[in-house]
Amino acid sequence: MAEHETVSCPRCNKAFECRVGSILRCQCQEVTLNEEERIYIAEHYAGCLCASCMQVMKEQYRLEQLQKR
């Protein structure tokens, strides 16, 4: 398996380098997600999102949780 590949974000279609073989150097490490946020994103998208979209989805999840209160 390749250490990294260029993929397109399923949310914004931006190309980014996925480093599944070197996860600590992957762009996704820029965004810290808790388990609930991970589940929320997985319910909406299959595959990896770019770091920008992960941050947006994290914020969207937070806002939805606030609205439920």
mmJSON file of the N, C-alpha and C atoms, coordinates in Angstrom:
{"data_MODEL":{"atom_site":{
"group_PDB":["ATOM","ATOM","ATOM","ATOM","ATOM","ATOM","ATOM","ATOM","ATOM","ATOM","ATOM","ATOM","ATOM","ATOM","ATOM","ATOM","ATOM","ATOM","ATOM","ATOM","ATOM","ATOM","ATOM","ATOM","ATOM","ATOM","ATOM","ATOM","ATOM","ATOM","ATOM","ATOM","ATOM","ATOM","ATOM","ATOM","ATOM","ATOM","ATOM","ATOM","ATOM","ATOM","ATOM","ATOM","ATOM","ATOM","ATOM","ATOM","ATOM","ATOM","ATOM","ATOM","ATOM","ATOM","ATOM","ATOM","ATOM","ATOM","ATOM","ATOM","ATOM","ATOM","ATOM","ATOM","ATOM","ATOM","ATOM","ATOM","ATOM","ATOM","ATOM","ATOM","ATOM","ATOM","ATOM","ATOM","ATOM","ATOM","ATOM","ATOM","ATOM","ATOM","ATOM","ATOM","ATOM","ATOM","ATOM","ATOM","ATOM","ATOM","ATOM","ATOM","ATOM","ATOM","ATOM","ATOM","ATOM","ATOM","ATOM","ATOM","ATOM","ATOM","ATOM","ATOM","ATOM","ATOM","ATOM","ATOM","ATOM","ATOM","ATOM","ATOM","ATOM","ATOM","ATOM","ATOM","ATOM","ATOM","ATOM","ATOM","ATOM","ATOM","ATOM","ATOM","ATOM","ATOM","ATOM","ATOM","ATOM","ATOM","ATOM","ATOM","ATOM","ATOM","ATOM","ATOM","ATOM","ATOM","ATOM","ATOM","ATOM","ATOM","ATOM","ATOM","ATOM","ATOM","ATOM","ATOM","ATOM","ATOM","ATOM","ATOM","ATOM","ATOM","ATOM","ATOM","ATOM","ATOM","ATOM","ATOM","ATOM","ATOM","ATOM","ATOM","ATOM","ATOM","ATOM","ATOM","ATOM","ATOM","ATOM","ATOM","ATOM","ATOM","ATOM","ATOM","ATOM","ATOM","ATOM","ATOM","ATOM","ATOM","ATOM","ATOM","ATOM","ATOM","ATOM","ATOM","ATOM","ATOM","ATOM","ATOM","ATOM","ATOM","ATOM","ATOM","ATOM","ATOM","ATOM","ATOM","ATOM","ATOM","ATOM","ATOM","ATOM","ATOM","ATOM"],
"id":[1,2,3,4,5,6,7,8,9,10,11,12,13,14,15,16,17,18,19,20,21,22,23,24,25,26,27,28,29,30,31,32,33,34,35,36,37,38,39,40,41,42,43,44,45,46,47,48,49,50,51,52,53,54,55,56,57,58,59,60,61,62,63,64,65,66,67,68,69,70,71,72,73,74,75,76,77,78,79,80,81,82,83,84,85,86,87,88,89,90,91,92,93,94,95,96,97,98,99,100,101,102,103,104,105,106,107,108,109,110,111,112,113,114,115,116,117,118,119,120,121,122,123,124,125,126,127,128,129,130,131,132,133,134,135,136,137,138,139,140,141,142,143,144,145,146,147,148,149,150,151,152,153,154,155,156,157,158,159,160,161,162,163,164,165,166,167,168,169,170,171,172,173,174,175,176,177,178,179,180,181,182,183,184,185,186,187,188,189,190,191,192,193,194,195,196,197,198,199,200,201,202,203,204,205,206,207],
"type_symbol":["N","C","C","N","C","C","N","C","C","N","C","C","N","C","C","N","C","C","N","C","C","N","C","C","N","C","C","N","C","C","N","C","C","N","C","C","N","C","C","N","C","C","N","C","C","N","C","C","N","C","C","N","C","C","N","C","C","N","C","C","N","C","C","N","C","C","N","C","C","N","C","C","N","C","C","N","C","C","N","C","C","N","C","C","N","C","C","N","C","C","N","C","C","N","C","C","N","C","C","N","C","C","N","C","C","N","C","C","N","C","C","N","C","C","N","C","C","N","C","C","N","C","C","N","C","C","N","C","C","N","C","C","N","C","C","N","C","C","N","C","C","N","C","C","N","C","C","N","C","C","N","C","C","N","C","C","N","C","C","N","C","C","N","C","C","N","C","C","N","C","C","N","C","C","N","C","C","N","C","C","N","C","C","N","C","C","N","C","C","N","C","C","N","C","C","N","C","C","N","C","C","N","C","C","N","C","C"],
"label_atom_id":["N","CA","C","N","CA","C","N","CA","C","N","CA","C","N","CA","C","N","CA","C","N","CA","C","N","CA","C","N","CA","C","N","CA","C","N","CA","C","N","CA","C","N","CA","C","N","CA","C","N","CA","C","N","CA","C","N","CA","C","N","CA","C","N","CA","C","N","CA","C","N","CA","C","N","CA","C","N","CA","C","N","CA","C","N","CA","C","N","CA","C","N","CA","C","N","CA","C","N","CA","C","N","CA","C","N","CA","C","N","CA","C","N","CA","C","N","CA","C","N","CA","C","N","CA","C","N","CA","C","N","CA","C","N","CA","C","N","CA","C","N","CA","C","N","CA","C","N","CA","C","N","CA","C","N","CA","C","N","CA","C","N","CA","C","N","CA","C","N","CA","C","N","CA","C","N","CA","C","N","CA","C","N","CA","C","N","CA","C","N","CA","C","N","CA","C","N","CA","C","N","CA","C","N","CA","C","N","CA","C","N","CA","C","N","CA","C","N","CA","C","N","CA","C","N","CA","C","N","CA","C","N","CA","C","N","CA","C","N","CA","C"],
"label_alt_id":[null,null,null,null,null,null,null,null,null,null,null,null,null,null,null,null,null,null,null,null,null,null,null,null,null,null,null,null,null,null,null,null,null,null,null,null,null,null,null,null,null,null,null,null,null,null,null,null,null,null,null,null,null,null,null,null,null,null,null,null,null,null,null,null,null,null,null,null,null,null,null,null,null,null,null,null,null,null,null,null,null,null,null,null,null,null,null,null,null,null,null,null,null,null,null,null,null,null,null,null,null,null,null,null,null,null,null,null,null,null,null,null,null,null,null,null,null,null,null,null,null,null,null,null,null,null,null,null,null,null,null,null,null,null,null,null,null,null,null,null,null,null,null,null,null,null,null,null,null,null,null,null,null,null,null,null,null,null,null,null,null,null,null,null,null,null,null,null,null,null,null,null,null,null,null,null,null,null,null,null,null,null,null,null,null,null,null,null,null,null,null,null,null,null,null,null,null,null,null,null,null,null,null,null,null,null,null],
"label_comp_id":["MET","MET","MET","ALA","ALA","ALA","GLU","GLU","GLU","HIS","HIS","HIS","GLU","GLU","GLU","THR","THR","THR","VAL","VAL","VAL","SER","SER","SER","CYS","CYS","CYS","PRO","PRO","PRO","ARG","ARG","ARG","CYS","CYS","CYS","ASN","ASN","ASN","LYS","LYS","LYS","ALA","ALA","ALA","PHE","PHE","PHE","GLU","GLU","GLU","CYS","CYS","CYS","ARG","ARG","ARG","VAL","VAL","VAL","GLY","GLY","GLY","SER","SER","SER","ILE","ILE","ILE","LEU","LEU","LEU","ARG","ARG","ARG","CYS","CYS","CYS","GLN","GLN","GLN","CYS","CYS","CYS","GLN","GLN","GLN","GLU","GLU","GLU","VAL","VAL","VAL","THR","THR","THR","LEU","LEU","LEU","ASN","ASN","ASN","GLU","GLU","GLU","GLU","GLU","GLU","GLU","GLU","GLU","ARG","ARG","ARG","ILE","ILE","ILE","TYR","TYR","TYR","ILE","ILE","ILE","ALA","ALA","ALA","GLU","GLU","GLU","HIS","HIS","HIS","TYR","TYR","TYR","ALA","ALA","ALA","GLY","GLY","GLY","CYS","CYS","CYS","LEU","LEU","LEU","CYS","CYS","CYS","ALA","ALA","ALA","SER","SER","SER","CYS","CYS","CYS","MET","MET","MET","GLN","GLN","GLN","VAL","VAL","VAL","MET","MET","MET","LYS","LYS","LYS","GLU","GLU","GLU","GLN","GLN","GLN","TYR","TYR","TYR","ARG","ARG","ARG","LEU","LEU","LEU","GLU","GLU","GLU","GLN","GLN","GLN","LEU","LEU","LEU","GLN","GLN","GLN","LYS","LYS","LYS","ARG","ARG","ARG"],
"label_asym_id":["A","A","A","A","A","A","A","A","A","A","A","A","A","A","A","A","A","A","A","A","A","A","A","A","A","A","A","A","A","A","A","A","A","A","A","A","A","A","A","A","A","A","A","A","A","A","A","A","A","A","A","A","A","A","A","A","A","A","A","A","A","A","A","A","A","A","A","A","A","A","A","A","A","A","A","A","A","A","A","A","A","A","A","A","A","A","A","A","A","A","A","A","A","A","A","A","A","A","A","A","A","A","A","A","A","A","A","A","A","A","A","A","A","A","A","A","A","A","A","A","A","A","A","A","A","A","A","A","A","A","A","A","A","A","A","A","A","A","A","A","A","A","A","A","A","A","A","A","A","A","A","A","A","A","A","A","A","A","A","A","A","A","A","A","A","A","A","A","A","A","A","A","A","A","A","A","A","A","A","A","A","A","A","A","A","A","A","A","A","A","A","A","A","A","A","A","A","A","A","A","A","A","A","A","A","A","A"],
"label_entity_id":["1","1","1","1","1","1","1","1","1","1","1","1","1","1","1","1","1","1","1","1","1","1","1","1","1","1","1","1","1","1","1","1","1","1","1","1","1","1","1","1","1","1","1","1","1","1","1","1","1","1","1","1","1","1","1","1","1","1","1","1","1","1","1","1","1","1","1","1","1","1","1","1","1","1","1","1","1","1","1","1","1","1","1","1","1","1","1","1","1","1","1","1","1","1","1","1","1","1","1","1","1","1","1","1","1","1","1","1","1","1","1","1","1","1","1","1","1","1","1","1","1","1","1","1","1","1","1","1","1","1","1","1","1","1","1","1","1","1","1","1","1","1","1","1","1","1","1","1","1","1","1","1","1","1","1","1","1","1","1","1","1","1","1","1","1","1","1","1","1","1","1","1","1","1","1","1","1","1","1","1","1","1","1","1","1","1","1","1","1","1","1","1","1","1","1","1","1","1","1","1","1","1","1","1","1","1","1"],
"label_seq_id":[1,1,1,2,2,2,3,3,3,4,4,4,5,5,5,6,6,6,7,7,7,8,8,8,9,9,9,10,10,10,11,11,11,12,12,12,13,13,13,14,14,14,15,15,15,16,16,16,17,17,17,18,18,18,19,19,19,20,20,20,21,21,21,22,22,22,23,23,23,24,24,24,25,25,25,26,26,26,27,27,27,28,28,28,29,29,29,30,30,30,31,31,31,32,32,32,33,33,33,34,34,34,35,35,35,36,36,36,37,37,37,38,38,38,39,39,39,40,40,40,41,41,41,42,42,42,43,43,43,44,44,44,45,45,45,46,46,46,47,47,47,48,48,48,49,49,49,50,50,50,51,51,51,52,52,52,53,53,53,54,54,54,55,55,55,56,56,56,57,57,57,58,58,58,59,59,59,60,60,60,61,61,61,62,62,62,63,63,63,64,64,64,65,65,65,66,66,66,67,67,67,68,68,68,69,69,69],
"pdbx_PDB_ins_code":[null,null,null,null,null,null,null,null,null,null,null,null,null,null,null,null,null,null,null,null,null,null,null,null,null,null,null,null,null,null,null,null,null,null,null,null,null,null,null,null,null,null,null,null,null,null,null,null,null,null,null,null,null,null,null,null,null,null,null,null,null,null,null,null,null,null,null,null,null,null,null,null,null,null,null,null,null,null,null,null,null,null,null,null,null,null,null,null,null,null,null,null,null,null,null,null,null,null,null,null,null,null,null,null,null,null,null,null,null,null,null,null,null,null,null,null,null,null,null,null,null,null,null,null,null,null,null,null,null,null,null,null,null,null,null,null,null,null,null,null,null,null,null,null,null,null,null,null,null,null,null,null,null,null,null,null,null,null,null,null,null,null,null,null,null,null,null,null,null,null,null,null,null,null,null,null,null,null,null,null,null,null,null,null,null,null,null,null,null,null,null,null,null,null,null,null,null,null,null,null,null,null,null,null,null,null,null],
"Cartn_x":[0.837,0.0,0.882,0.512,1.263,1.16,2.201,2.197,1.299,1.163,0.271,-0.178,-1.286,-1.836,-2.618,-2.787,-3.588,-5.034,-5.916,-7.34,-8.125,-9.396,-10.27,-11.193,-11.356,-12.267,-13.694,-14.464,-15.83,-16.774,-16.366,-17.211,-16.964,-15.693,-15.39,-14.689,-14.317,-13.651,-12.199,-11.648,-10.248,-9.327,-8.259,-7.279,-6.335,-6.017,-5.052,-4.329,-3.218,-2.426,-2.83,-3.346,-3.731,-2.51,-2.103,-0.916,-1.286,-2.146,-2.597,-1.419,-0.363,0.808,1.723,1.481,2.266,1.314,0.358,-0.772,-0.363,0.744,1.164,1.634,1.887,2.284,1.158,-0.014,-1.155,-1.809,-2.371,-3.033,-4.215,-4.791,-5.937,-5.549,-4.272,-3.819,-3.943,-4.219,-4.4,-5.696,-6.639,-7.955,-8.179,-8.426,-8.703,-10.208,-10.626,-12.043,-12.284,-13.399,-13.774,-14.589,-14.965,-15.649,-16.987,-17.744,-19.037,-18.878,-17.855,-17.597,-17.191,-16.403,-16.008,-17.234,-18.108,-19.326,-20.187,-20.344,-21.14,-20.613,-19.311,-18.718,-18.924,-18.72,-18.89,-20.33,-21.29,-22.694,-22.987,-22.168,-22.389,-21.47,-20.275,-19.299,-18.542,-18.261,-17.404,-16.012,-15.013,-13.649,-13.137,-11.932,-11.257,-11.683,-11.85,-12.097,-10.783,-10.696,-9.538,-9.652,-8.543,-8.541,-9.528,-9.665,-10.602,-12.038,-12.416,-13.777,-13.998,-12.967,-13.097,-13.391,-12.719,-12.944,-14.364,-14.822,-16.184,-17.216,-17.008,-17.952,-17.927,-16.773,-16.659,-17.499,-17.383,-18.144,-19.647,-19.993,-21.401,-21.998,-21.253,-21.719,-21.938,-20.98,-21.066,-22.321,-22.564,-23.745,-25.041,-25.091,-26.292,-26.544,-25.483,-25.643,-26.156,-25.686,-26.162,-27.637,-28.058,-29.459,-30.396,-29.896,-30.717,-30.984,-30.212,-30.363,-31.544],
"Cartn_y":[-1.179,0.0,1.243,2.235,3.48,4.23,4.968,5.734,6.952,7.532,8.675,8.771,9.454,9.641,10.944,11.477,12.677,12.252,12.804,12.495,13.806,13.705,14.88,14.819,15.938,16.035,15.837,14.922,14.703,15.873,16.789,17.937,19.116,19.484,20.687,20.382,19.135,18.683,19.153,19.752,20.199,18.976,19.0,17.922,18.135,17.051,17.104,15.77,15.768,14.56,13.811,12.614,11.743,10.88,10.91,10.16,9.068,8.189,7.117,6.264,6.148,5.366,6.114,7.398,8.241,9.232,8.691,9.463,10.668,10.592,11.72,12.912,12.685,13.766,14.16,13.588,13.863,15.188,15.856,17.141,17.031,15.877,15.716,15.881,15.766,15.942,17.386,18.31,19.719,19.952,19.031,19.193,18.051,18.403,17.403,17.199,15.952,15.608,14.64,14.812,13.806,12.716,11.689,10.554,10.956,11.809,12.243,13.022,13.871,14.635,13.717,12.705,11.722,10.998,10.589,9.886,10.808,12.05,13.029,13.194,13.348,13.511,12.246,11.084,9.814,9.605,10.161,10.061,10.896,11.895,12.796,12.528,12.007,11.806,10.505,9.855,8.676,9.129,8.589,8.941,10.144,10.536,11.631,12.993,13.929,15.321,16.091,17.21,18.081,18.717,19.242,19.819,20.978,21.782,22.916,22.426,21.427,20.895,20.169,19.508,18.878,19.927,21.072,22.148,22.708,22.88,23.378,22.391,21.109,20.098,20.016,20.178,20.2,21.348,22.516,23.683,23.477,22.897,22.62,21.685,20.661,19.732,20.47,21.304,22.064,22.953,23.64,24.507,23.715,22.572,21.73,21.255,20.94,20.501,21.647,22.843,24.005,24.283,24.08,24.326,23.313,22.136,21.089,21.352,22.234,22.525,23.372],
"Cartn_z":[0.0,0.0,0.0,-0.761,-0.837,0.48,0.832,2.069,1.981,0.787,0.627,-0.814,-0.992,-2.326,-2.366,-3.54,-3.709,-3.909,-3.081,-3.141,-3.186,-3.509,-3.516,-2.312,-1.661,-0.521,-1.032,-0.43,-0.902,-0.608,0.26,0.593,-0.327,-0.554,-1.343,-2.668,-2.858,-4.081,-4.202,-3.151,-3.149,-3.077,-3.863,-3.824,-2.637,-1.96,-0.858,-0.771,-0.057,0.074,1.334,1.16,2.266,2.608,3.852,4.274,5.274,4.862,5.742,6.221,5.43,5.82,6.77,6.948,7.844,8.511,9.253,9.761,10.604,11.31,12.136,11.309,10.019,9.116,8.166,8.367,7.496,7.855,6.876,7.092,8.046,8.178,9.078,10.545,10.856,12.23,12.708,11.779,12.131,12.91,12.802,13.432,14.423,15.664,16.693,16.795,16.654,16.72,17.87,18.561,19.549,18.837,19.565,18.949,18.332,19.013,18.494,17.188,17.12,15.893,14.749,15.051,14.017,13.461,14.36,13.942,13.089,13.52,12.782,11.354,11.209,9.876,9.051,9.658,8.933,8.478,9.205,8.801,7.557,7.298,6.168,4.97,5.217,4.141,4.326,3.212,3.212,2.8,3.409,3.046,3.817,3.492,4.189,3.667,4.601,4.25,4.371,3.651,3.838,5.223,5.745,7.084,7.206,6.174,6.22,6.393,5.646,5.741,7.063,7.571,8.883,9.943,9.865,10.825,10.699,9.463,9.232,9.782,9.528,10.017,11.539,12.135,13.587,14.152,13.555,13.986,13.748,12.614,12.308,13.352,13.722,14.754,16.075,16.449,17.702,17.699,16.588,16.489,16.584,15.925,15.997,17.42,18.148,19.532,20.405,20.158,20.915,20.653,19.419,19.055,19.702,19.997,20.616,22.083,22.678,24.124,24.41],
"occupancy":[1.0,1.0,1.0,1.0,1.0,1.0,1.0,1.0,1.0,1.0,1.0,1.0,1.0,1.0,1.0,1.0,1.0,1.0,1.0,1.0,1.0,1.0,1.0,1.0,1.0,1.0,1.0,1.0,1.0,1.0,1.0,1.0,1.0,1.0,1.0,1.0,1.0,1.0,1.0,1.0,1.0,1.0,1.0,1.0,1.0,1.0,1.0,1.0,1.0,1.0,1.0,1.0,1.0,1.0,1.0,1.0,1.0,1.0,1.0,1.0,1.0,1.0,1.0,1.0,1.0,1.0,1.0,1.0,1.0,1.0,1.0,1.0,1.0,1.0,1.0,1.0,1.0,1.0,1.0,1.0,1.0,1.0,1.0,1.0,1.0,1.0,1.0,1.0,1.0,1.0,1.0,1.0,1.0,1.0,1.0,1.0,1.0,1.0,1.0,1.0,1.0,1.0,1.0,1.0,1.0,1.0,1.0,1.0,1.0,1.0,1.0,1.0,1.0,1.0,1.0,1.0,1.0,1.0,1.0,1.0,1.0,1.0,1.0,1.0,1.0,1.0,1.0,1.0,1.0,1.0,1.0,1.0,1.0,1.0,1.0,1.0,1.0,1.0,1.0,1.0,1.0,1.0,1.0,1.0,1.0,1.0,1.0,1.0,1.0,1.0,1.0,1.0,1.0,1.0,1.0,1.0,1.0,1.0,1.0,1.0,1.0,1.0,1.0,1.0,1.0,1.0,1.0,1.0,1.0,1.0,1.0,1.0,1.0,1.0,1.0,1.0,1.0,1.0,1.0,1.0,1.0,1.0,1.0,1.0,1.0,1.0,1.0,1.0,1.0,1.0,1.0,1.0,1.0,1.0,1.0,1.0,1.0,1.0,1.0,1.0,1.0,1.0,1.0,1.0,1.0,1.0,1.0],
"B_iso_or_equiv":[0.0,0.0,0.0,0.0,0.0,0.0,0.0,0.0,0.0,0.0,0.0,0.0,0.0,0.0,0.0,0.0,0.0,0.0,0.0,0.0,0.0,0.0,0.0,0.0,0.0,0.0,0.0,0.0,0.0,0.0,0.0,0.0,0.0,0.0,0.0,0.0,0.0,0.0,0.0,0.0,0.0,0.0,0.0,0.0,0.0,0.0,0.0,0.0,0.0,0.0,0.0,0.0,0.0,0.0,0.0,0.0,0.0,0.0,0.0,0.0,0.0,0.0,0.0,0.0,0.0,0.0,0.0,0.0,0.0,0.0,0.0,0.0,0.0,0.0,0.0,0.0,0.0,0.0,0.0,0.0,0.0,0.0,0.0,0.0,0.0,0.0,0.0,0.0,0.0,0.0,0.0,0.0,0.0,0.0,0.0,0.0,0.0,0.0,0.0,0.0,0.0,0.0,0.0,0.0,0.0,0.0,0.0,0.0,0.0,0.0,0.0,0.0,0.0,0.0,0.0,0.0,0.0,0.0,0.0,0.0,0.0,0.0,0.0,0.0,0.0,0.0,0.0,0.0,0.0,0.0,0.0,0.0,0.0,0.0,0.0,0.0,0.0,0.0,0.0,0.0,0.0,0.0,0.0,0.0,0.0,0.0,0.0,0.0,0.0,0.0,0.0,0.0,0.0,0.0,0.0,0.0,0.0,0.0,0.0,0.0,0.0,0.0,0.0,0.0,0.0,0.0,0.0,0.0,0.0,0.0,0.0,0.0,0.0,0.0,0.0,0.0,0.0,0.0,0.0,0.0,0.0,0.0,0.0,0.0,0.0,0.0,0.0,0.0,0.0,0.0,0.0,0.0,0.0,0.0,0.0,0.0,0.0,0.0,0.0,0.0,0.0,0.0,0.0,0.0,0.0,0.0,0.0],
"pdbx_formal_charge":[null,null,null,null,null,null,null,null,null,null,null,null,null,null,null,null,null,null,null,null,null,null,null,null,null,null,null,null,null,null,null,null,null,null,null,null,null,null,null,null,null,null,null,null,null,null,null,null,null,null,null,null,null,null,null,null,null,null,null,null,null,null,null,null,null,null,null,null,null,null,null,null,null,null,null,null,null,null,null,null,null,null,null,null,null,null,null,null,null,null,null,null,null,null,null,null,null,null,null,null,null,null,null,null,null,null,null,null,null,null,null,null,null,null,null,null,null,null,null,null,null,null,null,null,null,null,null,null,null,null,null,null,null,null,null,null,null,null,null,null,null,null,null,null,null,null,null,null,null,null,null,null,null,null,null,null,null,null,null,null,null,null,null,null,null,null,null,null,null,null,null,null,null,null,null,null,null,null,null,null,null,null,null,null,null,null,null,null,null,null,null,null,null,null,null,null,null,null,null,null,null,null,null,null,null,null,null],
"auth_seq_id":[1,1,1,2,2,2,3,3,3,4,4,4,5,5,5,6,6,6,7,7,7,8,8,8,9,9,9,10,10,10,11,11,11,12,12,12,13,13,13,14,14,14,15,15,15,16,16,16,17,17,17,18,18,18,19,19,19,20,20,20,21,21,21,22,22,22,23,23,23,24,24,24,25,25,25,26,26,26,27,27,27,28,28,28,29,29,29,30,30,30,31,31,31,32,32,32,33,33,33,34,34,34,35,35,35,36,36,36,37,37,37,38,38,38,39,39,39,40,40,40,41,41,41,42,42,42,43,43,43,44,44,44,45,45,45,46,46,46,47,47,47,48,48,48,49,49,49,50,50,50,51,51,51,52,52,52,53,53,53,54,54,54,55,55,55,56,56,56,57,57,57,58,58,58,59,59,59,60,60,60,61,61,61,62,62,62,63,63,63,64,64,64,65,65,65,66,66,66,67,67,67,68,68,68,69,69,69],
"auth_comp_id":["MET","MET","MET","ALA","ALA","ALA","GLU","GLU","GLU","HIS","HIS","HIS","GLU","GLU","GLU","THR","THR","THR","VAL","VAL","VAL","SER","SER","SER","CYS","CYS","CYS","PRO","PRO","PRO","ARG","ARG","ARG","CYS","CYS","CYS","ASN","ASN","ASN","LYS","LYS","LYS","ALA","ALA","ALA","PHE","PHE","PHE","GLU","GLU","GLU","CYS","CYS","CYS","ARG","ARG","ARG","VAL","VAL","VAL","GLY","GLY","GLY","SER","SER","SER","ILE","ILE","ILE","LEU","LEU","LEU","ARG","ARG","ARG","CYS","CYS","CYS","GLN","GLN","GLN","CYS","CYS","CYS","GLN","GLN","GLN","GLU","GLU","GLU","VAL","VAL","VAL","THR","THR","THR","LEU","LEU","LEU","ASN","ASN","ASN","GLU","GLU","GLU","GLU","GLU","GLU","GLU","GLU","GLU","ARG","ARG","ARG","ILE","ILE","ILE","TYR","TYR","TYR","ILE","ILE","ILE","ALA","ALA","ALA","GLU","GLU","GLU","HIS","HIS","HIS","TYR","TYR","TYR","ALA","ALA","ALA","GLY","GLY","GLY","CYS","CYS","CYS","LEU","LEU","LEU","CYS","CYS","CYS","ALA","ALA","ALA","SER","SER","SER","CYS","CYS","CYS","MET","MET","MET","GLN","GLN","GLN","VAL","VAL","VAL","MET","MET","MET","LYS","LYS","LYS","GLU","GLU","GLU","GLN","GLN","GLN","TYR","TYR","TYR","ARG","ARG","ARG","LEU","LEU","LEU","GLU","GLU","GLU","GLN","GLN","GLN","LEU","LEU","LEU","GLN","GLN","GLN","LYS","LYS","LYS","ARG","ARG","ARG"],
"auth_asym_id":["A","A","A","A","A","A","A","A","A","A","A","A","A","A","A","A","A","A","A","A","A","A","A","A","A","A","A","A","A","A","A","A","A","A","A","A","A","A","A","A","A","A","A","A","A","A","A","A","A","A","A","A","A","A","A","A","A","A","A","A","A","A","A","A","A","A","A","A","A","A","A","A","A","A","A","A","A","A","A","A","A","A","A","A","A","A","A","A","A","A","A","A","A","A","A","A","A","A","A","A","A","A","A","A","A","A","A","A","A","A","A","A","A","A","A","A","A","A","A","A","A","A","A","A","A","A","A","A","A","A","A","A","A","A","A","A","A","A","A","A","A","A","A","A","A","A","A","A","A","A","A","A","A","A","A","A","A","A","A","A","A","A","A","A","A","A","A","A","A","A","A","A","A","A","A","A","A","A","A","A","A","A","A","A","A","A","A","A","A","A","A","A","A","A","A","A","A","A","A","A","A","A","A","A","A","A","A"],
"auth_atom_id":["N","CA","C","N","CA","C","N","CA","C","N","CA","C","N","CA","C","N","CA","C","N","CA","C","N","CA","C","N","CA","C","N","CA","C","N","CA","C","N","CA","C","N","CA","C","N","CA","C","N","CA","C","N","CA","C","N","CA","C","N","CA","C","N","CA","C","N","CA","C","N","CA","C","N","CA","C","N","CA","C","N","CA","C","N","CA","C","N","CA","C","N","CA","C","N","CA","C","N","CA","C","N","CA","C","N","CA","C","N","CA","C","N","CA","C","N","CA","C","N","CA","C","N","CA","C","N","CA","C","N","CA","C","N","CA","C","N","CA","C","N","CA","C","N","CA","C","N","CA","C","N","CA","C","N","CA","C","N","CA","C","N","CA","C","N","CA","C","N","CA","C","N","CA","C","N","CA","C","N","CA","C","N","CA","C","N","CA","C","N","CA","C","N","CA","C","N","CA","C","N","CA","C","N","CA","C","N","CA","C","N","CA","C","N","CA","C","N","CA","C","N","CA","C","N","CA","C","N","CA","C","N","CA","C","N","CA","C","N","CA","C"],
"pdbx_PDB_model_num":[1,1,1,1,1,1,1,1,1,1,1,1,1,1,1,1,1,1,1,1,1,1,1,1,1,1,1,1,1,1,1,1,1,1,1,1,1,1,1,1,1,1,1,1,1,1,1,1,1,1,1,1,1,1,1,1,1,1,1,1,1,1,1,1,1,1,1,1,1,1,1,1,1,1,1,1,1,1,1,1,1,1,1,1,1,1,1,1,1,1,1,1,1,1,1,1,1,1,1,1,1,1,1,1,1,1,1,1,1,1,1,1,1,1,1,1,1,1,1,1,1,1,1,1,1,1,1,1,1,1,1,1,1,1,1,1,1,1,1,1,1,1,1,1,1,1,1,1,1,1,1,1,1,1,1,1,1,1,1,1,1,1,1,1,1,1,1,1,1,1,1,1,1,1,1,1,1,1,1,1,1,1,1,1,1,1,1,1,1,1,1,1,1,1,1,1,1,1,1,1,1,1,1,1,1,1,1]
}}}
